[in-house]
Amino acid sequence: MYSDLQNRSTAAARPERDLEVVVADRQVVADGVVLLDLQDPDGEVLPAWEAGAHIDLVLPNGLVRQYSLCGEPQDRQSWRVAVLRESDGRGGSKFIHDELRVGGTVRVRGPRNHFPLVPAQRYVFIAGGIGITPLIPMMTAASSGGADWQLIYGGRSLTSMAFVEQLVAEHADSVAVRPQDTFGLLNLDALLGGPGGLSDGTLVYCCGPGPLIDAVEQRCTGLPTGLLRVERFAPADASEPVLHGSFEVQIASTGEALTVSPEESVLEVLRCNGIDIDASCEEGTCGTCETRVLDGQIDHRDFVLTAAEREQNALMMVCVSRAACPRVVLDL
């Protein structure tokens, strides 16, 4: 996932103010996908956002889920999110599909952007299923900026793929719709590999299921650092990490030093000591718990920061990352 360090909050993990929004419109836009338009109940403007941003829905059943904003950033009256019903999920999408209706209210946090569109002359956008959502405003922004771009969009079947008609109507010459039941798996070798596959400076943005992102990353291993940017909805498969023993976390505002054992996460220790930290996925994918590091080396285990950001050691996701030194100092 790409992110611009200079544009981040200096205290991203500190609790944010929840907003209450009302469901102004609700549409079924594909098999198992519902599109929600969210507005301020009093008609006030909503916080600004840019392509790639997401918001947290804080559901009445206690779950917090992230959804990419897929409307128009210039529309400050409405936020638009598309939610795929996940039958094997933990209940967030089921609640939204079954319980959240027009006129209903829900709390939100954000927006945050760990997947911004970086200026370039040419882009390749690769979407799988509901992964199309953060790419929609990116394509609009790329067109407005005069950039050349193409989208390859895959899914199980045409009926399961949201926004196809909109994309074809608005960007017909730049969009390739490739449902798997008709075309098979996306031909990434033709798109990304071989002579002339990508011109110098082309940025590749990919969002979708883990296997798709893994395949794209494999084919982009030869690209210069920073040309591929991905957003995951779930952590990549990995072996159980080695925990490397205990370390200390020092709180900059108080000087208090807390010990983190091999069996605990930094997030757990902070919360146990009365330090309230916003967190959601607790898997290192959403970026909600991002915290600024003032001193120390970090063993980064998230899927949010770029390689360059990891080298800077200025940020950590306290839900999964650990210290690579005896003590780290956090801006808390």
Secondary structure per residue as TSV (DSSP state, phi and psi in degrees):
chain	resnum	aa	ss	phi	psi
A	1	M	-	360.0	130.1
A	2	Y	-	-90.5	144.7
A	3	S	-	-151.5	153.8
A	4	D	-	-100.6	107.8
A	5	L	G	-59.4	-40.2
A	6	Q	G	-67.1	-21.1
A	7	N	G	-93.7	0.6
A	8	R	S	-80.4	155.8
A	9	S	-	-67.0	148.0
A	10	T	T	-78.1	-5.4
A	11	A	T	-145.7	54.9
A	12	A	T	-61.1	-29.6
A	13	A	T	-85.4	-9.0
A	14	R	S	-67.7	147.0
A	15	P	-	-56.6	133.5
A	16	E	-	-94.6	159.2
A	17	R	-	-78.5	128.5
A	18	D	-	-76.4	143.2
A	19	L	E	-108.7	146.5
A	20	E	E	-102.5	127.6
A	21	V	E	-124.8	160.0
A	22	V	E	-112.0	145.1
A	23	V	E	-77.5	105.6
A	24	A	E	-85.5	-27.0
A	25	D	E	-153.7	152.0
A	26	R	E	-146.3	124.0
A	27	Q	E	-135.0	143.8
A	28	V	E	-87.5	118.1
A	29	V	E	-112.3	-4.1
A	30	A	E	-171.0	170.6
A	31	D	T	-58.0	117.1
A	32	G	T	75.2	13.1
A	33	V	E	-123.9	124.5
A	34	V	E	-114.8	137.5
A	35	L	E	-105.9	125.9
A	36	L	E	-114.2	135.0
A	37	D	E	-104.6	121.3
A	38	L	E	-110.9	134.2
A	39	Q	E	-136.5	159.7
A	40	D	-	-68.7	133.8
A	41	P	T	-59.4	-27.5
A	42	D	T	-99.5	8.2
A	43	G	-	79.0	12.2
A	44	E	-	-73.3	158.9
A	45	V	-	-71.8	148.7
A	46	L	-	-92.7	159.8
A	47	P	-	-55.8	146.5
A	48	A	-	-70.3	156.1
A	49	W	-	-151.8	165.5
A	50	E	-	-126.6	163.0
A	51	A	T	-51.4	132.8
A	52	G	T	101.8	-10.4
A	53	A	-	-75.3	158.1
A	54	H	E	-135.3	163.8
A	55	I	E	-124.0	158.5
A	56	D	E	-95.5	132.9
A	57	L	E	-97.7	120.4
A	58	V	E	-97.4	100.3
A	59	L	-	-83.9	151.8
A	60	P	T	-60.4	-20.9
A	61	N	T	-84.9	7.7
A	62	G	S	94.6	-9.8
A	63	L	-	-82.9	148.4
A	64	V	E	-122.3	126.7
A	65	R	E	-132.0	145.4
A	66	Q	E	-100.1	137.2
A	67	Y	E	-138.2	134.7
A	68	S	E	-70.0	141.4
A	69	L	B	-78.5	127.8
A	70	C	-	-124.4	16.4
A	71	G	S	-93.4	-144.5
A	72	E	-	-109.3	123.0
A	73	P	T	-56.8	-29.6
A	74	Q	T	-73.9	-12.5
A	75	D	-	-85.0	97.5
A	76	R	T	-87.3	0.0
A	77	Q	T	-91.9	-16.9
A	78	S	-	-147.1	139.0
A	79	W	E	-107.7	136.9
A	80	R	E	-119.3	127.4
A	81	V	E	-133.0	147.6
A	82	A	E	-115.1	132.7
A	83	V	E	-121.7	121.2
A	84	L	E	-86.3	130.5
A	85	R	-	-73.9	119.9
A	86	E	-	-107.2	106.8
A	87	S	T	-65.4	-27.7
A	88	D	T	-104.1	18.2
A	89	G	S	-82.5	-167.0
A	90	R	-	-99.8	9.0
A	91	G	S	111.3	-9.2
A	92	G	H	-67.0	-51.6
A	93	S	H	-67.7	-33.5
A	94	K	H	-62.3	-42.7
A	95	F	H	-62.7	-44.8
A	96	I	H	-62.4	-43.0
A	97	H	H	-68.9	-39.4
A	98	D	H	-91.1	-27.0
A	99	E	H	-117.0	-27.7
A	100	L	-	-90.0	111.2
A	101	R	-	-119.3	169.8
A	102	V	T	-58.1	131.3
A	103	G	T	95.2	-17.4
A	104	G	-	-76.3	157.5
A	105	T	E	-114.9	155.8
A	106	V	E	-152.0	147.9
A	107	R	E	-86.3	144.1
A	108	V	E	-132.9	155.6
A	109	R	E	-128.4	150.2
A	110	G	E	112.1	-158.2
A	111	P	E	-80.0	158.5
A	112	R	E	-125.8	155.4
A	113	N	-	-136.5	104.7
A	114	H	S	-106.3	10.6
A	115	F	S	-142.7	51.0
A	116	P	-	-75.7	158.4
A	117	L	-	-84.2	118.4
A	118	V	-	-91.0	136.6
A	119	P	-	-56.7	135.3
A	120	A	-	-159.1	165.4
A	121	Q	S	-84.9	-24.6
A	122	R	E	-148.4	143.0
A	123	Y	E	-131.9	150.1
A	124	V	E	-119.1	120.8
A	125	F	E	-105.5	131.0
A	126	I	E	-125.6	120.3
A	127	A	E	-124.1	141.2
A	128	G	E	-124.6	117.0
A	129	G	G	58.9	-130.8
A	130	I	G	-67.4	-9.3
A	131	G	G	-64.2	-5.3
A	132	I	G	-67.9	-23.9
A	133	T	T	-60.2	-49.3
A	134	P	T	-71.4	-17.1
A	135	L	H	-82.1	-21.7
A	136	I	H	-59.6	-53.5
A	137	P	H	-68.0	-23.4
A	138	M	H	-65.5	-42.5
A	139	M	H	-65.1	-39.3
A	140	T	H	-62.9	-43.8
A	141	A	H	-65.3	-40.2
A	142	A	H	-62.2	-43.3
A	143	S	H	-63.1	-43.1
A	144	S	H	-63.7	-31.1
A	145	G	T	-85.8	1.7
A	146	G	T	79.5	14.5
A	147	A	-	-82.9	152.8
A	148	D	E	-86.6	138.7
A	149	W	E	-155.8	160.0
A	150	Q	E	-141.2	148.2
A	151	L	E	-119.0	133.0
A	152	I	E	-116.2	124.5
A	153	Y	E	-125.5	115.7
A	154	G	E	-113.2	162.1
A	155	G	E	-171.3	173.1
A	156	R	S	-61.8	-46.0
A	157	S	S	-151.1	164.8
A	158	L	G	-61.4	-36.7
A	159	T	G	-71.5	-17.0
A	160	S	G	-91.0	-3.3
A	161	M	-	-103.3	112.0
A	162	A	T	-74.7	151.1
A	163	F	T	69.4	14.3
A	164	V	H	-61.3	-48.0
A	165	E	H	-61.0	-42.8
A	166	Q	H	-61.0	-46.5
A	167	L	H	-65.4	-43.2
A	168	V	H	-66.2	-40.4
A	169	A	H	-65.6	-37.8
A	170	E	H	-89.7	-29.4
A	171	H	H	-139.2	43.3
A	172	A	G	-52.0	-42.5
A	173	D	G	-73.7	-14.5
A	174	S	G	-109.8	-0.8
A	175	V	E	-115.8	129.5
A	176	A	E	-117.3	113.4
A	177	V	E	-96.3	122.4
A	178	R	E	-132.1	75.8
A	179	P	E	-63.6	140.0
A	180	Q	H	-65.4	-34.9
A	181	D	H	-69.8	-11.3
A	182	T	H	-108.8	-41.7
A	183	F	H	-110.2	-9.8
A	184	G	-	80.4	-165.1
A	185	L	S	-66.3	152.8
A	186	L	-	-58.6	138.0
A	187	N	-	-85.0	79.5
A	188	L	H	-70.9	-29.4
A	189	D	H	-62.1	-42.7
A	190	A	H	-68.8	-34.4
A	191	L	H	-77.2	-40.5
A	192	L	H	-115.4	-22.1
A	193	G	S	-105.6	168.4
A	194	G	S	81.6	169.7
A	195	P	T	-58.8	131.4
A	196	G	T	76.2	7.0
A	197	G	S	-62.6	-45.3
A	198	L	S	-134.9	133.7
A	199	S	-	-80.6	161.7
A	200	D	T	-58.1	133.2
A	201	G	T	84.9	-2.3
A	202	T	-	-67.3	130.7
A	203	L	E	-97.4	136.1
A	204	V	E	-109.8	123.6
A	205	Y	E	-115.7	129.4
A	206	C	E	-136.0	136.3
A	207	C	E	-146.3	135.0
A	208	G	E	161.2	-159.4
A	209	P	-	-63.1	155.0
A	210	G	H	-53.0	-47.1
A	211	P	H	-59.5	-35.4
A	212	L	H	-66.3	-47.0
A	213	I	H	-63.1	-41.2
A	214	D	H	-58.8	-43.4
A	215	A	H	-66.5	-39.5
A	216	V	H	-66.2	-44.1
A	217	E	H	-60.0	-40.0
A	218	Q	H	-61.5	-40.9
A	219	R	H	-79.7	-12.1
A	220	C	T	-106.6	14.2
A	221	T	T	-62.2	-25.9
A	222	G	T	-87.1	-4.3
A	223	L	S	-75.8	151.0
A	224	P	-	-58.3	149.3
A	225	T	T	-56.6	134.1
A	226	G	T	98.1	-9.9
A	227	L	S	-83.3	-20.1
A	228	L	E	-107.2	131.7
A	229	R	E	-132.4	128.7
A	230	V	E	-129.0	157.6
A	231	E	E	-131.1	123.2
A	232	R	E	-101.5	145.7
A	233	F	S	-93.5	-13.7
A	234	A	S	-148.9	153.5
A	235	P	-	-64.5	150.1
A	236	A	-	-68.9	152.3
A	237	D	-	-62.6	133.8
A	238	A	-	-154.1	155.3
A	239	S	-	-71.3	161.4
A	240	E	-	-61.0	127.0
A	241	P	-	-71.1	150.5
A	242	V	-	-78.9	133.9
A	243	L	-	-90.2	-18.3
A	244	H	-	63.8	23.0
A	245	G	S	79.7	-170.1
A	246	S	-	-84.1	160.5
A	247	F	E	-154.3	170.8
A	248	E	E	-110.4	144.7
A	249	V	E	-115.8	121.7
A	250	Q	E	-101.4	133.5
A	251	I	E	-89.5	116.8
A	252	A	T	-61.9	-37.3
A	253	S	T	-71.0	-24.7
A	254	T	T	-120.7	-18.5
A	255	G	-	81.5	-3.4
A	256	E	-	-64.4	136.1
A	257	A	E	-110.5	125.9
A	258	L	E	-114.1	138.7
A	259	T	E	-92.1	130.8
A	260	V	E	-108.8	116.2
A	261	S	-	-81.9	167.6
A	262	P	T	-60.2	-24.5
A	263	E	T	-90.0	-4.1
A	264	E	S	-115.5	153.6
A	265	S	-	-94.1	160.5
A	266	V	H	-59.7	-40.2
A	267	L	H	-58.5	-46.1
A	268	E	H	-61.1	-43.5
A	269	V	H	-66.0	-42.5
A	270	L	H	-60.0	-46.4
A	271	R	H	-65.7	-39.1
A	272	C	H	-64.8	-20.7
A	273	N	T	-105.4	22.5
A	274	G	T	79.0	15.5
A	275	I	-	-100.7	110.3
A	276	D	-	-80.3	120.2
A	277	I	-	-124.8	127.9
A	278	D	-	-69.2	134.1
A	279	A	-	-153.8	155.9
A	280	S	S	-134.9	-75.1
A	281	C	S	-69.1	-33.9
A	282	E	S	54.8	30.0
A	283	E	S	-127.4	1.1
A	284	G	S	82.6	22.0
A	285	T	S	-113.0	-25.0
A	286	C	S	-94.9	-24.2
A	287	G	-	82.0	3.3
A	288	T	T	-62.1	-37.6
A	289	C	T	-90.5	12.7
A	290	E	E	-52.5	128.9
A	291	T	E	-133.5	140.7
A	292	R	E	-78.6	136.6
A	293	V	E	-102.6	126.0
A	294	L	E	-94.1	-26.1
A	295	D	E	-159.1	146.5
A	296	G	S	110.5	162.9
A	297	Q	-	-102.0	141.0
A	298	I	E	-112.6	138.1
A	299	D	E	-91.5	92.7
A	300	H	-	-75.6	128.1
A	301	R	-	-129.2	17.9
A	302	D	-	-93.6	177.2
A	303	F	S	-121.8	28.0
A	304	V	S	-109.8	-50.2
A	305	L	S	-76.2	148.2
A	306	T	-	-79.2	169.1
A	307	A	H	-60.0	-40.0
A	308	A	H	-64.3	-41.3
A	309	E	H	-67.1	-35.2
A	310	R	H	-63.9	-39.7
A	311	E	H	-65.1	-31.4
A	312	Q	H	-71.3	-25.2
A	313	N	T	55.1	35.1
A	314	A	-	-98.2	-13.9
A	315	L	E	-139.2	151.9
A	316	M	E	-146.7	150.7
A	317	M	E	-93.6	106.2
A	318	V	T	-72.2	-7.2
A	319	C	T	-75.2	-29.6
A	320	V	T	-130.2	-30.4
A	321	S	-	-78.7	157.6
A	322	R	E	-134.5	176.1
A	323	A	E	-83.4	144.1
A	324	A	S	-108.2	26.1
A	325	C	S	-155.5	170.9
A	326	P	S	-63.6	-30.4
A	327	R	E	-148.2	139.4
A	328	V	E	-122.3	148.7
A	329	V	E	-111.2	124.8
A	330	L	E	-107.1	144.9
A	331	D	-	-81.2	71.6
A	332	L	-	-131.3	360.0
